[in-house]
């Protein structure tokens, strides 16, 4: 089934789940008071769903893939910041591992999306979607033309 919205993508959903869990983590304990690390972590974890959403709007597999690559890098950055939080004593290793499992799931889904976007199937599907959009636009245009002609003849 083709994704109609970026929220339909499993990669976006996995990234969003990690983001929400990390936001909850950042609001508690000493991590909430380490403004620099908290800001870096929140920034890194917000990047993947944002990049996937922006790439989805490009309607071009190669363009979309560039954004997914950035999302993947931000997931790894998030994992690094979680390790920093352990090193600074803000969270324990078990908490990091819980978030790391979410990050690994997001990485798997994101990598799968990258592989799809690099496939010939993605190019074929993008071409079909583009043709469908053009056809729908033409239909809307022809539906409006009779209305415009009748308004002119009435006026």
TITOR-776481 format. One line per 3 residues: number of its first residue (from 1); their letters; for each residue x, y, z of N, C-alpha, C. Coordinates in Angstrom, 2 decimals. Last residue first. Layout:
BEGIN
NUM) a) X Y Z X Y Z X Y Z; ...
***
This chain:
BEGIN
155) xxx) -23.70 36.28 -17.61 -23.31 37.65 -17.24 -23.49 38.60 -18.32; -24.09 33.85 -18.71 -25.16 34.39 -17.88 -24.92 35.89 -17.61; -21.69 33.36 -19.96 -22.89 33.50 -20.81 -24.07 34.06 -20.03
152) xxx) -19.99 33.20 -17.77 -19.79 34.27 -18.75 -21.03 34.45 -19.60; -20.96 30.90 -16.53 -21.01 32.18 -15.79 -20.84 33.35 -16.74; -20.38 28.99 -18.45 -21.79 29.27 -18.16 -21.94 30.60 -17.38
149) xxx) -17.57 29.00 -18.39 -18.28 29.39 -19.62 -19.73 29.74 -19.34; -17.08 28.09 -15.80 -16.63 29.43 -16.18 -17.34 29.90 -17.42; -18.13 25.51 -15.99 -18.70 26.45 -15.01 -18.33 27.88 -15.40
146) xxx) -16.46 24.33 -17.90 -17.88 24.54 -18.21 -18.54 25.54 -17.26; -13.92 24.49 -16.36 -14.13 25.22 -17.62 -15.60 25.39 -17.97; -13.89 22.74 -14.20 -14.09 24.18 -13.95 -14.41 24.94 -15.23
143) xxx) -13.37 20.28 -15.38 -14.62 20.46 -14.61 -14.92 21.93 -14.38; -10.87 20.69 -16.42 -11.98 20.53 -17.36 -13.33 20.65 -16.66; -9.41 20.83 -14.00 -9.43 21.96 -14.91 -10.61 21.86 -15.88
140) xxx) -9.74 18.27 -12.96 -10.28 19.42 -12.22 -10.40 20.65 -13.13; -8.37 16.83 -14.96 -9.80 16.60 -14.72 -10.44 17.78 -13.98; -5.77 17.82 -14.62 -6.47 18.06 -15.88 -7.98 17.85 -15.73
137) xxx) -5.26 16.79 -12.08 -5.24 18.24 -12.29 -6.00 18.59 -13.57; -5.30 14.06 -12.62 -6.31 14.63 -11.71 -6.39 16.14 -11.87; -3.03 13.90 -14.31 -4.35 13.53 -14.81 -5.46 14.14 -13.94
134) xxx) -1.03 14.64 -12.50 -1.26 15.43 -13.72 -2.65 15.16 -14.27; -1.24 12.55 -10.63 -1.47 13.94 -10.22 -1.76 14.83 -11.42; -0.56 10.37 -12.29 -1.89 10.43 -11.66 -2.22 11.85 -11.22
131) xxx) 2.10 10.98 -12.88 1.12 10.90 -13.96 -0.31 11.00 -13.42; 3.16 10.77 -10.27 3.23 12.04 -10.99 2.21 12.08 -12.12; 2.72 8.06 -9.80 2.07 9.06 -8.94 2.06 10.42 -9.62
128) xxx) 4.40 6.95 -11.76 2.95 6.70 -11.78 2.19 7.74 -10.95; 6.89 7.85 -10.85 6.41 8.24 -12.17 4.90 8.06 -12.26; 7.01 6.56 -8.38 7.02 8.04 -8.42 6.49 8.53 -9.77
125) xxx) 7.07 3.89 -9.19 5.94 4.38 -8.40 5.86 5.90 -8.43; 9.56 3.88 -10.52 8.33 3.54 -11.23 7.12 4.08 -10.50; 11.27 4.51 -8.39 11.21 5.39 -9.56 9.93 5.15 -10.35
122) xxx) 10.81 2.31 -6.73 10.49 3.66 -6.26 10.38 4.63 -7.43; 11.81 0.22 -8.32 10.38 0.25 -7.95 9.96 1.65 -7.49; 14.50 0.59 -8.32 13.78 0.93 -9.55 12.27 0.99 -9.28
119) xxx) 15.62 2.04 -5.16 15.23 0.95 -6.06 14.53 1.45 -7.31; 16.07 3.90 -3.27 17.15 3.69 -4.23 16.80 2.62 -5.27; 13.90 3.67 -1.62 14.03 4.89 -2.42 15.12 4.78 -3.48
116) xxx) 14.49 1.23 -0.31 13.36 1.33 -1.23 13.53 2.53 -2.17; 16.66 2.02 1.24 16.83 0.97 0.24 15.70 1.02 -0.78; 15.41 3.92 2.90 16.50 4.32 2.00 16.68 3.29 0.88
113) xxx) 13.66 2.25 4.29 13.11 3.30 3.42 14.17 3.78 2.43; 15.54 0.73 5.71 14.63 0.09 4.76 14.02 1.08 3.79; 16.61 2.76 7.29 17.46 2.09 6.32 16.61 1.37 5.27
110) xxx) 14.35 3.29 8.84 14.91 4.34 8.00 15.81 3.74 6.92; 14.05 0.90 10.23 12.97 1.37 9.36 13.49 2.42 8.38; 16.50 0.86 11.63 16.14 -0.24 10.71 15.07 0.22 9.73
107) xxx) 16.31 3.22 13.14 17.38 3.06 12.15 17.05 1.96 11.14; 14.13 2.58 14.77 14.02 3.70 13.84 15.10 3.61 12.76; 15.33 0.50 16.20 14.14 0.23 15.40 13.97 1.33 14.35
104) xxx) 17.34 1.98 17.46 17.71 0.91 16.54 16.53 0.53 15.64; 15.81 3.68 19.09 16.66 4.25 18.03 17.03 3.19 17.00; 14.69 1.82 20.83 13.80 2.63 19.98 14.59 3.22 18.81
101) xxx) 17.07 0.97 22.01 16.24 0.01 21.27 15.27 0.74 20.34; 17.87 3.32 23.26 18.68 2.81 22.16 17.91 1.77 21.35; 16.03 3.50 25.28 15.97 4.50 24.19 16.78 4.04 22.98
98) xxx) 16.94 1.33 26.80 15.53 1.41 26.37 15.40 2.36 25.18; 19.60 2.09 27.28 19.33 0.91 26.46 17.88 0.90 25.96; 19.24 4.28 28.99 19.86 4.47 27.68 19.54 3.31 26.75
95) xxx) 18.17 2.93 31.15 17.35 3.94 30.46 17.91 4.18 29.06; 20.41 1.40 31.86 19.15 0.74 31.47 18.23 1.71 30.72; 22.34 3.30 32.58 22.54 2.50 31.38 21.25 1.82 30.91
92) xxx) 20.71 6.35 33.72 21.49 5.13 33.90 21.52 4.33 32.59; 21.32 9.89 33.32 20.47 8.69 33.17 21.35 7.47 33.41; 23.28 11.67 34.20 21.88 12.12 34.12 20.90 10.95 34.00
89) xxx) 26.01 11.22 34.18 25.24 10.77 35.34 23.78 11.20 35.34; 27.50 11.66 31.98 27.35 12.79 32.90 26.48 12.45 34.12; 27.23 9.22 30.67 28.57 9.64 31.13 28.48 10.78 32.14
86) xxx) 24.52 9.37 29.98 24.99 8.34 30.93 26.32 8.79 31.53; 24.63 11.46 28.15 23.78 11.60 29.34 24.14 10.57 30.41; 26.25 10.34 26.19 26.75 11.49 26.95 25.95 11.66 28.24
83) xxx) 24.42 8.49 25.23 25.63 8.01 25.90 26.27 9.13 26.73; 22.65 10.29 24.07 22.18 9.45 25.17 23.37 8.85 25.94; 24.27 11.29 22.04 23.88 12.18 23.14 23.33 11.39 24.32
80) xxx) 24.40 8.99 20.39 25.61 9.52 21.01 25.27 10.43 22.20; 21.75 8.77 19.56 22.35 7.69 20.34 23.61 8.17 21.05; 21.58 11.14 18.07 20.76 10.96 19.27 21.35 9.88 20.16
77) xxx) 23.28 10.48 15.98 23.64 11.59 16.86 22.86 11.49 18.17; 21.72 8.53 14.80 23.00 8.15 15.40 23.51 9.24 16.33; 19.65 10.15 13.91 19.36 9.06 14.85 20.64 8.62 15.55
74) xxx) 21.00 11.76 12.10 20.49 12.37 13.34 20.10 11.31 14.37; 21.47 9.90 10.07 22.61 10.49 10.78 22.16 11.11 12.10; 18.82 9.50 9.22 19.61 8.38 9.77 20.80 8.90 10.58
71) xxx) 18.19 12.00 8.20 17.43 11.47 9.34 18.23 10.36 10.02; 19.91 12.12 6.01 20.10 13.07 7.13 19.37 12.57 8.39; 18.73 10.09 4.49 20.13 9.94 4.92 20.41 10.88 6.09
68) xxx) 16.31 11.31 4.00 16.32 10.10 4.83 17.74 9.82 5.32; 17.09 13.33 2.29 16.54 13.69 3.59 16.53 12.49 4.54; 17.90 11.82 0.07 18.86 12.73 0.73 18.39 13.09 2.13
65) xxx) 15.47 10.59 -0.65 16.53 9.79 -0.06 17.58 10.66 0.63; 14.09 12.68 -1.85 13.58 12.12 -0.60 14.71 11.37 0.11; 15.62 12.91 -4.20 15.54 14.02 -3.24 15.14 13.50 -1.86
62) xxx) 15.04 10.38 -5.33 16.42 10.78 -5.06 16.48 11.93 -4.05; 12.14 10.35 -5.53 12.89 9.40 -4.70 14.32 9.83 -4.36; 10.06 13.03 -5.16 11.15 12.56 -5.99 12.01 11.63 -5.14
59) xxx) 8.33 14.51 -3.60 7.78 13.73 -4.73 8.86 13.21 -5.66; 8.82 16.01 -1.31 9.59 16.31 -2.51 9.07 15.58 -3.75; 7.61 15.20 1.01 6.96 16.25 0.24 7.68 16.60 -1.05
56) xxx) 9.48 13.50 2.11 8.26 12.93 1.53 7.56 13.95 0.64; 11.30 15.32 3.22 11.67 14.54 2.04 10.46 13.95 1.34; 9.82 16.21 5.43 10.20 17.15 4.38 10.56 16.41 3.09
53) xxx) 9.57 13.83 6.91 8.37 14.56 6.46 8.71 15.49 5.30; 12.26 13.27 7.39 11.45 12.32 6.62 10.20 13.00 6.09; 12.96 15.50 8.95 13.60 15.26 7.65 12.80 14.31 6.78
50) xxx) 11.30 15.12 11.22 11.21 16.35 10.42 11.80 16.14 9.03; 12.20 12.71 12.27 10.83 12.80 11.73 10.64 14.03 10.85; 15.07 13.54 12.74 14.63 12.46 11.85 13.18 12.54 11.38
47) xxx) 15.15 15.90 14.56 15.57 15.92 13.17 15.02 14.80 12.30; 14.62 15.47 17.19 13.55 16.09 16.39 13.87 16.04 14.90; 17.01 14.53 18.18 15.89 13.58 18.08 14.72 14.15 17.29
44) xxx) 18.64 16.84 18.14 19.01 15.66 17.36 17.80 14.73 17.14; 17.25 18.53 19.93 17.47 18.93 18.53 17.76 17.72 17.66; 17.40 17.11 22.31 16.09 17.41 21.73 16.21 17.80 20.26
41) xxx) 20.22 17.09 22.60 19.47 15.84 22.49 18.11 16.07 21.84; 20.81 19.81 22.85 21.44 19.02 21.80 20.65 17.73 21.55; 19.28 20.47 25.13 19.01 21.12 23.84 19.59 20.31 22.69
38) xxx) 20.55 18.86 27.04 19.12 18.69 26.77 18.77 19.28 25.39; 23.10 19.94 27.03 22.90 18.57 26.59 21.44 18.32 26.22; 22.42 22.59 27.98 23.17 22.37 26.73 22.92 20.96 26.19
35) xxx) 21.02 22.29 30.41 20.38 22.93 29.26 21.10 22.66 27.95; 20.42 20.27 32.63 21.62 20.41 31.81 21.16 20.97 30.46; 17.93 19.88 33.72 18.65 21.07 34.14 19.97 21.29 33.39
32) xxx) 17.06 17.47 32.79 16.21 18.64 32.50 16.92 19.95 32.85; 18.87 15.73 33.88 18.98 16.04 32.45 18.17 17.28 32.10; 18.04 15.26 36.46 19.10 16.26 36.26 19.30 16.61 34.79
29) xxx) 14.48 14.66 35.96 15.78 14.50 36.57 16.77 15.60 36.25; 12.73 15.24 32.83 12.87 14.72 34.19 14.32 14.69 34.66; 12.52 15.94 30.22 11.77 16.75 31.19 11.99 16.32 32.63
26) xxx) 13.82 14.05 28.73 14.47 15.36 28.90 13.75 16.25 29.91; 11.97 11.96 28.65 13.22 11.79 29.38 13.87 13.15 29.69; 10.10 13.09 26.91 9.70 12.76 28.28 10.95 12.64 29.16
23) xxx) 11.69 13.21 24.60 11.16 14.45 25.19 10.73 14.22 26.64; 12.04 10.49 24.14 13.20 11.31 24.53 12.76 12.63 25.12; 9.50 9.71 23.36 10.11 9.10 24.55 11.27 9.93 25.06
20) xxx) 9.24 11.26 21.02 8.34 11.48 22.16 8.91 10.89 23.45; 11.32 10.16 19.42 11.29 11.59 19.76 10.44 11.82 21.01; 10.52 7.49 19.12 11.78 7.81 19.81 11.78 9.26 20.27
17) xxx) 8.18 8.01 17.62 8.10 7.31 18.91 9.35 7.58 19.75; 9.26 9.14 15.32 8.38 9.94 16.17 8.25 9.32 17.56; 10.60 6.95 14.24 11.36 8.15 14.65 10.54 9.02 15.60
14) xxx) 8.43 5.29 13.66 9.46 4.84 14.60 10.29 6.02 15.11; 7.06 6.91 11.79 6.40 6.50 13.03 7.42 6.06 14.08; 8.92 7.08 9.69 8.52 8.30 10.40 7.91 7.93 11.75
11) xxx) 8.98 4.35 8.97 10.20 5.03 9.41 9.86 6.29 10.20; 6.37 3.87 8.12 6.86 3.20 9.34 8.12 3.87 9.86; 4.27 6.43 6.96 5.56 5.75 6.81 6.02 5.15 8.14
8) xxx) 2.10 8.00 7.43 1.86 6.59 7.10 3.15 5.77 7.06; 2.98 10.56 7.66 2.68 9.87 8.91 2.35 8.39 8.69; 3.06 11.47 5.07 4.33 11.07 5.69 4.09 10.31 6.99
5) xxx) 0.41 9.93 3.19 0.93 11.01 4.04 2.23 10.53 4.68; 0.10 7.72 1.69 -0.57 8.93 1.21 -0.06 10.16 1.97; 2.01 5.02 0.67 1.80 6.02 1.73 1.17 7.26 1.11
2) xx) 0.57 2.16 -0.84 1.34 3.40 -0.95 1.00 4.34 0.20; 0.84 -1.19 0.00 0.00 0.00 0.00 0.88 1.25 0.00
***
